[in-house]
Amino acid sequence: MHESDGYTLGVADPGMADTLYEAMMHVWQLLPDKDLFSVGSLTPDWVRERITTSGFGIVARSPAGELAGMMIVCFPGPDEDNLGYDLGMPEEALPAVALMDTAAVLPEHRGHGLEYRMFRFGEERLAGTAYRWLLCTISPRNAASLRSAEKAGYTVLMTKEKYGGHLRHILCKPINGASLADLPPIPMTTE
């Protein structure tokens, strides 16, 4: 468990799936621009599966112990969700991809660097594992999330339409000895 300015980070308990889903939907409902955060096919079952069998959840708690933010980290393997396909990664590299898939910080807890901290917490949990590529998508108009990811060491590699036509940056952070130079050439322009 990490602690800073009274906020703590930890791994989500599998029984928290419904709570995490509700937090994501609450954040999405409050957004004036719904394009900033894609909730597409998210369901409580999707969250439950990701935090129990194909990844883990990260929770940020306020000094009072209430849920302040969350992030889902997924291990997509060869599934079509693997952003490595978008980047032209060879088939043998796909099992080494982890997706920093979904992040949400409740409005009353913004301004404490929680998304950045969750990126770092996820990376620390994956240090020394077989995962070499942390990938995520962020709307080009979501300046706060983009700042958090870039501060955590992520680099925009591509911008394209994802999730039913929503424009997204695909960002990457190599870990565990990987380097961006290990990737195939990637077009930097929007498709």
N, C-alpha and C positions, 0 to 999 in steps of 0.2 A: 504494500500500500504506500503510495506517494502522498506527501502532504506539502502544501504550500499556501500561505496566507489563509490557513484554516480550511481550504478546499482539499479534499482527499480524492485520490484515484484508486480504483481497484478493478478486479475482474467481475463482470456481472454474473450473478447466480442464475442458473438456468430457469429458475422459477420467476425471474424478472421479465420474461419475454413480453407479457401483456403490458407491463408498466413501461418498458422501453418503447414498444409500439405506440402506446398512447402518448408518450412524450414526443416522439417524432411527429405524430399527427397534429399534436397541439402546436408545435413549432411551425409546421407547414400551414396550418389554418390561420395563424397570425401574420404570415408573410403577406405584404401587399403585392409582391411579385411572385406568384406561385412557381414561375420558371426557375427560381433560384435553387429550389430544393425539390428533386424529383422523388415522389412517393409511389409512382406507378403501380407496381404489383406487390407492394409491401403489405404483408398481413402479419398478425401475431404468429401464425405458424411459420412464416418465412423467418421471422426473428428467432423463434425458438430453435428451428433447425440450424441456423447459422451459429447461435451461441452454444449449441450442445454438440453438434457433430461435424460441422464444416467451418469452424472458426471459433471466435470468442467475442464477448462483448466487454466494453470498457465503460465504467460508470464514474462520473464525477459527482461528488457530494459536497454540499455547502457546509459551512461551519456548523450549521444547525442539524446536519445529517440528511437534509432533503436532496432528492435527485436534482442535479444542476445541469447535467449533460450526459451524453452517451455517444459511443461510437461502436460500430459493428466491424469486426475484422473477419474477412472470409478467405477460405482456401479453395478457390474454384477448380483447381486441377484442370482437366481438359474440357470443362463445361463451357458453353458458348458465352457465359458471363465473363470469362477471363479476358481482361483488357489486353493481355499479351497478344491476342489475335489481332486487335486493332493496330498494334505496334509492329506487326510482322515478325514476332518472335518465333523461332523454330519450335516445333512440337516438343522437343526434349527440354526446352526451357520453361514450358508452361507449368509444370508441377512446382517450380521454384517461385511462383507468383503468389503474393498475398495482396488482397484488396482491402484498402482502408475504405470500406464500402459506404457506410452511412454515418454521418455525424450530425448531432443536433445539440445546441446549447439553449436552454430555456432563457427567454428574454431577460428575466430579472437577475440572471447570473452572467450576463455578457460583460466583457471588459476585464475579465480575470485571466485571459489567455488559456481558457480551458480546452479549446479545440487544439491549439498548439500542444498543450500538455498531453492530450489524448493521443495525438500523432506520436509523440515521443515515447509514451508509455507502451503503445503497441509495438513500436520498434524495439524497445528494450525487451519485451516479452519474446520477440522473434530472434534476438541476437543469439548466435551460436546454433541456430537451426539450419535446415536445408533451404529455407526461404532466402532468396537473393534479390527479389524485386518487389518493392512496395509500390503499388499503383493505386491511383484514385482518379475520380472525375470531379471537376468543379465548374460551375457556370462561370464564364468569363465576366459576368456582371456581379458575381459574389466576391466583392473585394476583401471582405473580412476573412472568409475561408481561404482565399488565395494567399493572403498575407500569412495566415497561420501555416499553411502547407509549405510555402517558400521559406519561412523562418525555420521550419523543421527540416529543411534541406531537400525538398521536392523541386523538380524541374519540369516545366511544361514541355512536353515532347510533341504534342499534336493537339489540334482543335478540330472537332468534327461533331456532326449531329449524332446524338445518342438518345436512348429512352424515348422513342416516338417523336423525334424531330427536335429535341432540345439541344442547343449548342453547348458543348462541354469541352473544357481543356482536359486532356489526359496527362496526368503528372506521374513522375517516377522518382523513387529514391532507391538507389542500389544499396544493399547491405551485405554483411557477411563476406566481404572481399570482392563483391561484384563492382563493375564500373559501367558507366554509361557507354564507354567505348566498346563494351562487349555486345551491345545491341546492334541489330542490323540498321542500315540507313533508314531514317524515318522522315517522311515529308513533314515539314513544320506548318504547312498551310491547311486551311479549312477545306474539307471535301465538299 
